[in-house]
Amino acid sequence: MRSKSHKALIDGVVGPIEVRFFDASQQTGKDGSLSLVVISHPHPQFGGTMDNKVVTTIERAFQGLGYSTLTYNFRGVGQSVGEYDGGVGERQDLISVVNWARQNMAFEKLVLSGFSFGSYVTLTAQPAIRADRLFLVAPPVGLYDFSRIEEVSVPWEVVIGLDDEVVEVKEMLDWAFSREQSPSVYCRANASHFLHGQLIWLKKLILSEY
């Protein structure tokens, strides 16, 4: 990561949460605002951490746009205290991280981003957080109960690999287009769930859309 990134342990509901943040408050984005993206990682029980390649690609792409960035380890991962909680406790982890950012980082615009399980956590936390925009990669529709997720009322994007071997592509598309406010959907041919070999494309997508 860039030399200006820092790691810290912040207070969570069940104990410390490990975070990595990059402060770009001396810069502004394309729209002239101070912006922050908070990124949630994939499933903790299948090796997901804040060092996941999709997560770090999102992180660096937004840094290149002048955003401050903040990613973190869910409870039970890395130095974050606690145990996997099926998305319930992880939702609270994300809320705690955003609350910390609001007290300790300077920004006017907030984007929430998540990859796979992190997308699910992001969607469930959005009603409490009320971010200005969402950027989701491979939301695990069908693996978790998406029927209870509230409608998204802000601009949002969903990235889908058409060769996803973990989540059914049709389920992701059907869910996305059934929303009252449909997201902008970006599908990538020959791309797996983990976007192997597609990270440069993902970075270019973020740079072009934000």
GROMACS elastic network, one bead per residue, 0.5 to 0.9 nm:
[ bonds ]
;  ai    aj funct       b0    kb
    1     4     6  0.81450   500
    1     5     6  0.65222   500
    1    56     6  0.84468   500
    1    60     6  0.80303   500
    2     5     6  0.56988   500
    2    22     6  0.82482   500
    2    60     6  0.87118   500
    3     6     6  0.79739   500
    4    21     6  0.84764   500
    4    22     6  0.60596   500
    4    23     6  0.72199   500
    4    24     6  0.89584   500
    5    20     6  0.66117   500
    5    21     6  0.54368   500
    5    23     6  0.72972   500
    5    69     6  0.87608   500
    6    19     6  0.81873   500
    6    20     6  0.54704   500
    6    21     6  0.53919   500
    6    22     6  0.64709   500
    6    23     6  0.87313   500
    7    18     6  0.71515   500
    7    19     6  0.55715   500
    7    21     6  0.64638   500
    8    17     6  0.81540   500
    8    18     6  0.58906   500
    8    19     6  0.54228   500
    8    20     6  0.65193   500
    8    21     6  0.82326   500
    9    16     6  0.55673   500
    9    17     6  0.53313   500
    9    19     6  0.62105   500
    9    20     6  0.89484   500
    9    79     6  0.78889   500
    9    80     6  0.77850   500
   10    15     6  0.83730   500
   10    16     6  0.53065   500
   10    17     6  0.52325   500
   10    18     6  0.65809   500
   10    19     6  0.72747   500
   10    96     6  0.86227   500
   10    97     6  0.77675   500
   10   100     6  0.74902   500
   11    14     6  0.83165   500
   11    15     6  0.60750   500
   11    17     6  0.61746   500
   11    96     6  0.74569   500
   11    97     6  0.83897   500
   11   100     6  0.81444   500
   12    16     6  0.52747   500
   12    17     6  0.57238   500
   12    75     6  0.87297   500
   12    80     6  0.87062   500
   12    81     6  0.84551   500
   12    92     6  0.80548   500
   12    93     6  0.62820   500
   12    96     6  0.58395   500
   12    97     6  0.77376   500
   13    16     6  0.80498   500
   13    17     6  0.89913   500
   13    89     6  0.85038   500
   13    92     6  0.72779   500
   13    93     6  0.72366   500
   13    96     6  0.74777   500
   14    17     6  0.88136   500
   14    75     6  0.80356   500
   14    81     6  0.67320   500
   14    82     6  0.61350   500
   14    89     6  0.88178   500
   14    93     6  0.88870   500
   15    75     6  0.83260   500
   15    80     6  0.73187   500
   15    81     6  0.52741   500
   15    82     6  0.69260   500
   16    75     6  0.84265   500
   16    79     6  0.76366   500
   16    80     6  0.55656   500
   16    81     6  0.56644   500
   16    82     6  0.86939   500
   17    72     6  0.71464   500
   17    73     6  0.66480   500
   17    74     6  0.71395   500
   17    75     6  0.67981   500
   17    77     6  0.89748   500
   17    78     6  0.89921   500
   17    79     6  0.69086   500
   17    81     6  0.64919   500
   17    93     6  0.75413   500
   17    96     6  0.87302   500
   17    97     6  0.79503   500
   18    71     6  0.87229   500
   18    72     6  0.56084   500
   18    73     6  0.55908   500
   18    74     6  0.79997   500
   18    75     6  0.87149   500
   18    77     6  0.84721   500
   18    78     6  0.71957   500
   18    79     6  0.55725   500
   18    80     6  0.50618   500
   18    81     6  0.85251   500
   19    50     6  0.83788   500
   19    70     6  0.69017   500
   19    71     6  0.57324   500
   19    73     6  0.65180   500
   19    80     6  0.86167   500
   19    97     6  0.80248   500
   20    50     6  0.82779   500
   20    69     6  0.80841   500
   20    70     6  0.57269   500
   20    71     6  0.54024   500
   20    72     6  0.60182   500
   20    73     6  0.88847   500
   21    68     6  0.73956   500
   21    69     6  0.54785   500
   21    71     6  0.64745   500
   21    72     6  0.84861   500
   22    63     6  0.78069   500
   22    67     6  0.84087   500
   22    68     6  0.53242   500
   22    69     6  0.50726   500
   22    70     6  0.65080   500
   23    26     6  0.80209   500
   23    36     6  0.87287   500
   23    67     6  0.79484   500
   23    69     6  0.68985   500
   23    70     6  0.87064   500
   23   105     6  0.74370   500
   23   106     6  0.83371   500
   24    27     6  0.54983   500
   24    28     6  0.78257   500
   24    34     6  0.80082   500
   24    35     6  0.82871   500
   24    36     6  0.84594   500
   24    63     6  0.76496   500
   24    66     6  0.61854   500
   24    67     6  0.58470   500
   24    69     6  0.79595   500
   24   106     6  0.87744   500
   25    28     6  0.72111   500
   25    34     6  0.62194   500
   25    35     6  0.79391   500
   25    36     6  0.89422   500
   25    66     6  0.84437   500
   25    67     6  0.78884   500
   25    68     6  0.66811   500
   25   105     6  0.79002   500
   25   106     6  0.60150   500
   25   107     6  0.69633   500
   26    34     6  0.82710   500
   26    66     6  0.88263   500
   27    32     6  0.86442   500
   27    33     6  0.85085   500
   27    34     6  0.68864   500
   27    35     6  0.88858   500
   27    66     6  0.57303   500
   27    67     6  0.76142   500
   27    68     6  0.87659   500
   28    31     6  0.75438   500
   28    32     6  0.50903   500
   28    33     6  0.51704   500
   28    35     6  0.70252   500
   28    65     6  0.84489   500
   28    66     6  0.58293   500
   28    67     6  0.72166   500
   29    32     6  0.51845   500
   29    33     6  0.56241   500
   29    34     6  0.64117   500
   29    35     6  0.66293   500
   29    65     6  0.61396   500
   29    66     6  0.52737   500
   29    67     6  0.64569   500
   29   210     6  0.84946   500
   30    33     6  0.75613   500
   30    65     6  0.75677   500
   30    66     6  0.82264   500
   30   210     6  0.76390   500
   31    34     6  0.88440   500
   32    35     6  0.89826   500
   33   107     6  0.77050   500
   33   108     6  0.62632   500
   33   109     6  0.67726   500
   34    66     6  0.82773   500
   34    67     6  0.71092   500
   34    68     6  0.79834   500
   34   106     6  0.72244   500
   34   108     6  0.52217   500
   34   109     6  0.62914   500
   34   110     6  0.89127   500
   35    66     6  0.76982   500
   35    67     6  0.50780   500
   35    68     6  0.61584   500
   35    69     6  0.85716   500
   35   106     6  0.83183   500
   35   107     6  0.51384   500
   35   108     6  0.58345   500
   35   110     6  0.59434   500
   35   111     6  0.76689   500
   36    62     6  0.86142   500
   36    67     6  0.53546   500
   36    69     6  0.55410   500
   36    70     6  0.74544   500
   36   101     6  0.88830   500
   36   105     6  0.86400   500
   36   106     6  0.84326   500
   36   107     6  0.60581   500
   36   108     6  0.78468   500
   36   109     6  0.62865   500
   36   110     6  0.50776   500
   36   111     6  0.61855   500
   36   112     6  0.85032   500
   37    59     6  0.79313   500
   37    62     6  0.73353   500
   37    67     6  0.68116   500
   37    68     6  0.64616   500
   37    69     6  0.50050   500
   37    70     6  0.62928   500
   37    71     6  0.83659   500
   37   109     6  0.85389   500
   37   110     6  0.59243   500
   37   112     6  0.56539   500
   37   113     6  0.68045   500
   38    59     6  0.86236   500
   38    68     6  0.87576   500
   38    69     6  0.60421   500
   38    71     6  0.56584   500
   38    72     6  0.84204   500
   38    94     6  0.85520   500
   38    97     6  0.83561   500
   38    98     6  0.75001   500
   38   110     6  0.77328   500
   38   111     6  0.64117   500
   38   112     6  0.50342   500
   38   113     6  0.59921   500
   38   114     6  0.82296   500
   39    50     6  0.81892   500
   39    55     6  0.68015   500
   39    58     6  0.78550   500
   39    59     6  0.73957   500
   39    69     6  0.77840   500
   39    70     6  0.63716   500
   39    72     6  0.73886   500
   39   111     6  0.86010   500
   39   112     6  0.61513   500
   39   114     6  0.53391   500
   39   115     6  0.79452   500
   39   118     6  0.77533   500
   39   122     6  0.85949   500
   40    49     6  0.87045   500
   40    50     6  0.72930   500
   40    55     6  0.74963   500
   40    71     6  0.63461   500
   40    72     6  0.68251   500
   40    73     6  0.78842   500
   40    74     6  0.81213   500
   40    94     6  0.76194   500
   40   112     6  0.80558   500
   40   113     6  0.62844   500
   40   115     6  0.64711   500
   40   116     6  0.88536   500
   40   117     6  0.81170   500
   40   119     6  0.70800   500
   40   121     6  0.76071   500
   40   122     6  0.71245   500
   41    44     6  0.80334   500
   41    48     6  0.60237   500
   41    49     6  0.56454   500
   41    50     6  0.54750   500
   41    51     6  0.82237   500
   41    52     6  0.69997   500
   41    54     6  0.84890   500
   41    55     6  0.62717   500
   41    71     6  0.79437   500
   41    72     6  0.76826   500
   41    73     6  0.73097   500
   41    74     6  0.78498   500
   41   113     6  0.89564   500
   41   114     6  0.61358   500
   41   115     6  0.56391   500
   41   116     6  0.74446   500
   41   117     6  0.69890   500
   41   119     6  0.81307   500
   42    45     6  0.89578   500
   42    46     6  0.80001   500
   42    47     6  0.78789   500
   42    49     6  0.67095   500
   42    50     6  0.82939   500
   42    52     6  0.77745   500
   42    55     6  0.84902   500
   42   114     6  0.76651   500
   42   115     6  0.55000   500
   42   116     6  0.51833   500
   42   118     6  0.50805   500
   42   119     6  0.80061   500
   43    46     6  0.55453   500
   43    47     6  0.67593   500
   43    49     6  0.78670   500
   43   115     6  0.89141   500
   43   116     6  0.72266   500
   43   117     6  0.51380   500
   43   118     6  0.71365   500
   44    47     6  0.55165   500
   44    49     6  0.65720   500
   44    73     6  0.86364   500
   44    74     6  0.72527   500
   44    75     6  0.85795   500
   44    76     6  0.78226   500
   44    77     6  0.66269   500
   44    84     6  0.70742   500
   44   117     6  0.85273   500
   45    48     6  0.69509   500
   45    84     6  0.75879   500
   47    52     6  0.85334   500
   47    77     6  0.89663   500
   48    51     6  0.79797   500
   48    52     6  0.63689   500
   48    73     6  0.86858   500
   48    77     6  0.82519   500
   48   117     6  0.88448   500
   49    52     6  0.55504   500
   49    55     6  0.85058   500
   49    72     6  0.79079   500
   49    73     6  0.58329   500
   49    74     6  0.76969   500
   49    77     6  0.67052   500
   49    78     6  0.75815   500
   50    53     6  0.85628   500
   50    55     6  0.63736   500
   50    56     6  0.73876   500
   50    71     6  0.61566   500
   50    72     6  0.55653   500
   50    73     6  0.55266   500
   50    74     6  0.84832   500
   50    77     6  0.89353   500
   50    78     6  0.89010   500
   51    54     6  0.84728   500
   51    55     6  0.66796   500
   51    56     6  0.62061   500
   51    73     6  0.88603   500
   52    55     6  0.52456   500
   52    56     6  0.62439   500
   52    57     6  0.86016   500
   53    56     6  0.51230   500
   53    57     6  0.59708   500
   53    58     6  0.85763   500
   53   194     6  0.85829   500
   53   199     6  0.80804   500
   54    57     6  0.50712   500
   54    58     6  0.62715   500
   54    59     6  0.85593   500
   54   115     6  0.72287   500
   54   137     6  0.86961   500
   54   194     6  0.72205   500
   54   195     6  0.75201   500
   54   199     6  0.69253   500
   54   202     6  0.84503   500
   55    58     6  0.52318   500
   55    59     6  0.61241   500
   55    60     6  0.87403   500
   55    71     6  0.81114   500
   55   113     6  0.88567   500
   55   114     6  0.77967   500
   55   115     6  0.69499   500
   56    60     6  0.60630   500
   56    61     6  0.84142   500
   56    71     6  0.88114   500
   57    60     6  0.53061   500
   57    61     6  0.60726   500
   57    62     6  0.86582   500
   57   199     6  0.66580   500
   57   200     6  0.81978   500
   57   202     6  0.76243   500
   57   203     6  0.63668   500
   58    61     6  0.51813   500
   58    62     6  0.62649   500
   58    63     6  0.85927   500
   58   113     6  0.82449   500
   58   199     6  0.89388   500
   58   202     6  0.77180   500
   58   203     6  0.66315   500
   58   206     6  0.76199   500
   59    62     6  0.55003   500
   59    63     6  0.62785   500
   59    64     6  0.87801   500
   59    68     6  0.89825   500
   59    69     6  0.62414   500
   59    70     6  0.78685   500
   59    71     6  0.78391   500
   60    64     6  0.61682   500
   60    65     6  0.87764   500
   60    69     6  0.84079   500
   60   203     6  0.81214   500
   61    64     6  0.50984   500
   61    65     6  0.66581   500
   61    67     6  0.89151   500
   61   202     6  0.86825   500
   61   203     6  0.54453   500
   61   204     6  0.79020   500
   61   206     6  0.65051   500
   61   207     6  0.64843   500
   62    66     6  0.66001   500
   62    67     6  0.53885   500
   62    68     6  0.75842   500
   62    69     6  0.71632   500
   62   203     6  0.85943   500
   62   206     6  0.72919   500
   62   207     6  0.74514   500
   62   210     6  0.82443   500
   63    66     6  0.51656   500
   63    68     6  0.62993   500
   63    69     6  0.66667   500
   64    67     6  0.72865   500
   64   207     6  0.78425   500
   65   206     6  0.88759   500
   65   207     6  0.68170   500
   65   210     6  0.76036   500
   68   105     6  0.85707   500
   68   106     6  0.87639   500
   68   107     6  0.79995   500
   70    97     6  0.84495   500
   70    98     6  0.88794   500
   70   101     6  0.81627   500
   71    97     6  0.86274   500
   72    80     6  0.85323   500
   72    93     6  0.89572   500
   72    94     6  0.84347   500
   72    97     6  0.78141   500
   73    76     6  0.79094   500
   73    77     6  0.55262   500
   73    78     6  0.64445   500
   73    79     6  0.76291   500
   73    80     6  0.60753   500
   73    93     6  0.87755   500
   74    77     6  0.56828   500
   74    78     6  0.83240   500
   74    80     6  0.63815   500
   74    81     6  0.83814   500
   74    82     6  0.85111   500
   74    83     6  0.87491   500
   74    84     6  0.79130   500
   74    89     6  0.87095   500
   74    90     6  0.59937   500
   74    93     6  0.64754   500
   74    94     6  0.80526   500
   75    78     6  0.83432   500
   75    79     6  0.83531   500
   75    81     6  0.52040   500
   75    83     6  0.56238   500
   75    84     6  0.63031   500
   75    85     6  0.82465   500
   75    89     6  0.77964   500
   75    90     6  0.67868   500
   75    93     6  0.71707   500
   76    79     6  0.74126   500
   76    80     6  0.54538   500
   76    81     6  0.51845   500
   76    84     6  0.61474   500
   77    80     6  0.54544   500
   77    81     6  0.74122   500
   77    82     6  0.82057   500
   77    83     6  0.82178   500
   77    84     6  0.85574   500
   78    81     6  0.82648   500
   82    85     6  0.87489   500
   83    89     6  0.87039   500
   84    87     6  0.77777   500
   84    89     6  0.75793   500
   84    90     6  0.76430   500
   85    88     6  0.57396   500
   85    89     6  0.52170   500
   85    90     6  0.65933   500
   86    89     6  0.72266   500
   86    90     6  0.74813   500
   87    91     6  0.59292   500
   87    92     6  0.87439   500
   87   117     6  0.80215   500
   87   118     6  0.88525   500
   87   120     6  0.77425   500
   87   121     6  0.60292   500
   87   124     6  0.86048   500
   87   144     6  0.89964   500
   88    91     6  0.53341   500
   88    92     6  0.68993   500
   88    93     6  0.89852   500
   88   121     6  0.80619   500
   88   124     6  0.87583   500
   89    92     6  0.50947   500
   89    93     6  0.63181   500
   89    94     6  0.88805   500
   90    94     6  0.63688   500
   90    95     6  0.86591   500
   90   118     6  0.88809   500
   90   121     6  0.66623   500
   91    94     6  0.52604   500
   91    95     6  0.63712   500
   91    96     6  0.87040   500
   91   120     6  0.89570   500
   91   121     6  0.53496   500
   91   122     6  0.72879   500
   91   124     6  0.67111   500
   91   125     6  0.55399   500
   92    96     6  0.60542   500
   92    97     6  0.85409   500
   92   125     6  0.76408   500
   93    96     6  0.51004   500
   93    97     6  0.62123   500
   93    98     6  0.87489   500
   94    97     6  0.50362   500
   94    98     6  0.62449   500
   94    99     6  0.85527   500
   94   121     6  0.77216   500
   94   122     6  0.75910   500
   94   125     6  0.71492   500
   94   129     6  0.89438   500
   95    98     6  0.51986   500
   95    99     6  0.60968   500
   95   100     6  0.85923   500
   95   125     6  0.67172   500
   95   126     6  0.88264   500
   95   128     6  0.75402   500
   95   129     6  0.66196   500
   96    99     6  0.50560   500
   96   100     6  0.61695   500
   96   101     6  0.86427   500
   97   100     6  0.51205   500
   97   101     6  0.62608   500
   97   102     6  0.87478   500
   98   102     6  0.61659   500
   98   103     6  0.86840   500
   98   129     6  0.74812   500
   99   102     6  0.51346   500
   99   103     6  0.64641   500
   99   104     6  0.87351   500
   99   129     6  0.85417   500
  100   103     6  0.52148   500
  100   104     6  0.60584   500
  100   105     6  0.80433   500
  101   104     6  0.50684   500
  101   105     6  0.50846   500
  101   106     6  0.80092   500
  101   107     6  0.87812   500
  102   105     6  0.59289   500
  102   106     6  0.73756   500
  102   107     6  0.78653   500
  103   106     6  0.83007   500
  107   110     6  0.73108   500
  109   131     6  0.77155   500
  109   132     6  0.62835   500
  109   133     6  0.85204   500
  110   130     6  0.85946   500
  110   131     6  0.51690   500
  110   132     6  0.53794   500
  110   133     6  0.68382   500
  110   134     6  0.88418   500
  111   131     6  0.57467   500
  111   132     6  0.58112   500
  111   134     6  0.55902   500
  111   135     6  0.72929   500
  112   119     6  0.89833   500
  112   122     6  0.66564   500
  112   123     6  0.89212   500
  112   126     6  0.81068   500
  112   131     6  0.64036   500
  112   132     6  0.80674   500
  112   133     6  0.64697   500
  112   135     6  0.63434   500
  112   136     6  0.82124   500
  113   118     6  0.77661   500
  113   119     6  0.68718   500
  113   122     6  0.68843   500
  113   133     6  0.85799   500
  113   134     6  0.56964   500
  113   136     6  0.54720   500
  113   137     6  0.79473   500
  114   117     6  0.74408   500
  114   120     6  0.75696   500
  114   121     6  0.76429   500
  114   122     6  0.61146   500
  114   123     6  0.87467   500
  114   134     6  0.83263   500
  114   135     6  0.67660   500
  114   136     6  0.51041   500
  114   137     6  0.62774   500
  114   138     6  0.86434   500
  114   139     6  0.81700   500
  115   119     6  0.50696   500
  115   120     6  0.83186   500
  115   135     6  0.88380   500
  115   136     6  0.60546   500
  115   138     6  0.61569   500
  115   139     6  0.68915   500
  115   194     6  0.89559   500
  116   119     6  0.51745   500
  116   120     6  0.68751   500
  116   136     6  0.78584   500
  116   137     6  0.60931   500
  116   140     6  0.55515   500
  116   167     6  0.89449   500
  116   193     6  0.81825   500
  116   194     6  0.87675   500
  117   120     6  0.51665   500
  117   121     6  0.64123   500
  117   122     6  0.86310   500
  117   138     6  0.84652   500
  117   139     6  0.68317   500
  117   140     6  0.62851   500
  117   144     6  0.88013   500
  118   121     6  0.50659   500
  118   122     6  0.60358   500
  118   123     6  0.86385   500
  118   136     6  0.83176   500
  118   137     6  0.86494   500
  118   139     6  0.79386   500
  119   123     6  0.62091   500
  119   124     6  0.86983   500
  119   135     6  0.83410   500
  119   136     6  0.54543   500
  119   137     6  0.66462   500
  119   138     6  0.73368   500
  119   139     6  0.52026   500
  119   140     6  0.74880   500
  120   123     6  0.52189   500
  120   124     6  0.63114   500
  120   125     6  0.86413   500
  120   136     6  0.87840   500
  120   139     6  0.61326   500
  120   140     6  0.67176   500
  120   141     6  0.82515   500
  120   144     6  0.77311   500
  120   146     6  0.79658   500
  120   149     6  0.88142   500
  121   124     6  0.52278   500
  121   125     6  0.61116   500
  121   126     6  0.85629   500
  122   125     6  0.51933   500
  122   126     6  0.60016   500
  122   134     6  0.81718   500
  122   136     6  0.82960   500
  123   126     6  0.52891   500
  123   127     6  0.78800   500
  123   134     6  0.84344   500
  123   136     6  0.89099   500
  123   149     6  0.67230   500
  123   150     6  0.78244   500
  123   152     6  0.80639   500
  124   127     6  0.69645   500
  124   128     6  0.83784   500
  124   146     6  0.89452   500
  124   148     6  0.86093   500
  124   149     6  0.59884   500
  124   150     6  0.74871   500
  125   128     6  0.56088   500
  125   129     6  0.61812   500
  125   130     6  0.83413   500
  126   130     6  0.52781   500
  126   131     6  0.64931   500
  126   134     6  0.87086   500
  126   150     6  0.85437   500
  126   152     6  0.80592   500
  127   130     6  0.55372   500
  127   131     6  0.85041   500
  127   150     6  0.72361   500
  127   151     6  0.88576   500
  127   152     6  0.83632   500
  128   131     6  0.88946   500
  130   133     6  0.86584   500
  130   154     6  0.86743   500
  131   134     6  0.73101   500
  131   154     6  0.78998   500
  132   154     6  0.60502   500
  132   155     6  0.73384   500
  132   156     6  0.89031   500
  133   154     6  0.55912   500
  133   155     6  0.51756   500
  133   156     6  0.54745   500
  133   157     6  0.83315   500
  134   152     6  0.88071   500
  134   154     6  0.75556   500
  134   155     6  0.67479   500
  134   157     6  0.62745   500
  134   158     6  0.83981   500
  135   155     6  0.89505   500
  135   156     6  0.57980   500
  135   158     6  0.62163   500
  135   159     6  0.80098   500
  136   139     6  0.65597   500
  136   156     6  0.78063   500
  136   157     6  0.60683   500
  136   159     6  0.62134   500
  136   160     6  0.89403   500
  137   157     6  0.83467   500
  137   158     6  0.57309   500
  137   160     6  0.63895   500
  137   161     6  0.87032   500
  137   193     6  0.87560   500
  138   141     6  0.84664   500
  138   158     6  0.72308   500
  138   159     6  0.60006   500
  138   160     6  0.52702   500
  138   161     6  0.71956   500
  138   164     6  0.81363   500
  138   167     6  0.75111   500
  138   169     6  0.88699   500
  138   172     6  0.77966   500
  138   193     6  0.64808   500
  138   194     6  0.83677   500
  139   158     6  0.77275   500
  139   159     6  0.83349   500
  139   160     6  0.81339   500
  139   167     6  0.79245   500
  139   172     6  0.68991   500
  140   143     6  0.55010   500
  140   144     6  0.66155   500
  140   146     6  0.86307   500
  140   166     6  0.80400   500
  140   167     6  0.57655   500
  140   168     6  0.83989   500
  140   171     6  0.89581   500
  140   172     6  0.74599   500
  141   144     6  0.61884   500
  141   145     6  0.74866   500
  141   146     6  0.62712   500
  141   167     6  0.67426   500
  141   168     6  0.76325   500
  141   169     6  0.89127   500
  141   171     6  0.61458   500
  141   172     6  0.55679   500
  141   175     6  0.74010   500
  142   145     6  0.68295   500
  142   146     6  0.73156   500
  142   167     6  0.72464   500
  142   168     6  0.76260   500
  142   171     6  0.67946   500
  142   172     6  0.81348   500
  143   146     6  0.85550   500
  143   167     6  0.74572   500
  144   147     6  0.88728   500
  145   148     6  0.65095   500
  145   149     6  0.78119   500
  146   149     6  0.53021   500
  146   150     6  0.88167   500
  146   175     6  0.82992   500
  147   150     6  0.82939   500
  149   152     6  0.87000   500
  151   179     6  0.65987   500
  151   180     6  0.67377   500
  151   181     6  0.74254   500
  152   155     6  0.79505   500
  152   156     6  0.78457   500
  152   179     6  0.77686   500
  152   180     6  0.78960   500
  152   181     6  0.65698   500
  152   182     6  0.83068   500
  152   183     6  0.86157   500
  153   156     6  0.86297   500
  153   180     6  0.84295   500
  153   181     6  0.64971   500
  154   181     6  0.81494   500
  155   181     6  0.83286   500
  155   182     6  0.87921   500
  155   183     6  0.69351   500
  155   184     6  0.81927   500
  156   181     6  0.89424   500
  156   182     6  0.80635   500
  156   183     6  0.50388   500
  156   184     6  0.63844   500
  156   185     6  0.87951   500
  157   182     6  0.88572   500
  157   183     6  0.50879   500
  157   185     6  0.58418   500
  157   186     6  0.75568   500
  158   176     6  0.78933   500
  158   183     6  0.63473   500
  158   184     6  0.62585   500
  158   186     6  0.62320   500
  158   187     6  0.84640   500
  159   184     6  0.85573   500
  159   185     6  0.59466   500
  159   187     6  0.59878   500
  159   188     6  0.78523   500
  159   202     6  0.85918   500
  160   163     6  0.86863   500
  160   164     6  0.75954   500
  160   169     6  0.73089   500
  160   172     6  0.78152   500
  160   173     6  0.84105   500
  160   185     6  0.74246   500
  160   186     6  0.61701   500
  160   188     6  0.63752   500
  160   191     6  0.80464   500
  160   192     6  0.86176   500
  160   193     6  0.77367   500
  160   195     6  0.89981   500
  161   164     6  0.52923   500
  161   169     6  0.77037   500
  161   186     6  0.84829   500
  161   187     6  0.57265   500
  161   189     6  0.64274   500
  161   190     6  0.70140   500
  161   192     6  0.53020   500
  161   193     6  0.59198   500
  161   194     6  0.82390   500
  161   195     6  0.67387   500
  162   165     6  0.89205   500
  162   169     6  0.63210   500
  162   187     6  0.62892   500
  162   188     6  0.57731   500
  162   189     6  0.52100   500
  162   190     6  0.61841   500
  162   191     6  0.57718   500
  162   192     6  0.68778   500
  162   193     6  0.83639   500
  163   169     6  0.77911   500
  163   188     6  0.83347   500
  163   189     6  0.69007   500
  163   190     6  0.54720   500
  163   191     6  0.52009   500
  163   193     6  0.70908   500
  164   167     6  0.59669   500
  164   168     6  0.68973   500
  164   169     6  0.65757   500
  164   190     6  0.86353   500
  164   191     6  0.66902   500
  164   194     6  0.78653   500
  164   195     6  0.84809   500
  165   168     6  0.73910   500
  165   169     6  0.87800   500
  165   192     6  0.62869   500
  165   193     6  0.60024   500
  166   192     6  0.84066   500
  166   193     6  0.61793   500
  167   170     6  0.87864   500
  167   171     6  0.77000   500
  167   172     6  0.75200   500
  167   193     6  0.73802   500
  168   171     6  0.53234   500
  168   172     6  0.65312   500
  168   173     6  0.88636   500
  169   172     6  0.51979   500
  169   173     6  0.62455   500
  169   174     6  0.85589   500
  170   173     6  0.51043   500
  170   174     6  0.58902   500
  170   175     6  0.83800   500
  171   174     6  0.51540   500
  171   175     6  0.60180   500
  171   176     6  0.84684   500
  172   175     6  0.52977   500
  172   176     6  0.60947   500
  172   177     6  0.86603   500
  173   176     6  0.51078   500
  173   177     6  0.60978   500
  173   178     6  0.84156   500
  173   185     6  0.82241   500
  174   177     6  0.54078   500
  174   178     6  0.60596   500
  174   179     6  0.89693   500
  175   178     6  0.51640   500
  175   179     6  0.67530   500
  176   179     6  0.57533   500
  176   181     6  0.89089   500
  176   182     6  0.60347   500
  176   183     6  0.64954   500
  176   184     6  0.88710   500
  176   185     6  0.78936   500
  177   180     6  0.81208   500
  177   181     6  0.82899   500
  177   182     6  0.53850   500
  177   183     6  0.74407   500
  177   185     6  0.88668   500
  178   181     6  0.83764   500
  178   182     6  0.70241   500
  179   182     6  0.50791   500
  179   183     6  0.79531   500
  182   185     6  0.84454   500
  186   205     6  0.87763   500
  187   191     6  0.85729   500
  188   191     6  0.56493   500
  188   192     6  0.88191   500
  188   195     6  0.88655   500
  188   198     6  0.84502   500
  188   201     6  0.88895   500
  189   192     6  0.87333   500
  190   195     6  0.88412   500
  190   198     6  0.89392   500
  191   194     6  0.77964   500
  191   195     6  0.52464   500
  191   196     6  0.67728   500
  191   197     6  0.77796   500
  191   198     6  0.66711   500
  192   196     6  0.63148   500
  192   197     6  0.89683   500
  192   198     6  0.87014   500
  193   196     6  0.79544   500
  194   198     6  0.87208   500
  195   198     6  0.50381   500
  195   199     6  0.63934   500
  195   202     6  0.83767   500
  196   199     6  0.69874   500
  197   200     6  0.76611   500
  197   201     6  0.85834   500
  198   201     6  0.52495   500
  198   202     6  0.63254   500
  198   203     6  0.88236   500
  199   203     6  0.61653   500
  199   204     6  0.85844   500
  200   203     6  0.51029   500
  200   204     6  0.62056   500
  200   205     6  0.85778   500
  201   204     6  0.51108   500
  201   205     6  0.61194   500
  201   206     6  0.87816   500
  202   205     6  0.50561   500
  202   206     6  0.64238   500
  202   207     6  0.87202   500
  203   206     6  0.52792   500
  203   207     6  0.62452   500
  203   208     6  0.86797   500
  204   207     6  0.50106   500
  204   208     6  0.60928   500
  204   209     6  0.86017   500
  205   208     6  0.52208   500
  205   209     6  0.61490   500
  205   210     6  0.85753   500
  206   209     6  0.52496   500
  206   210     6  0.58929   500
  207   210     6  0.58322   500
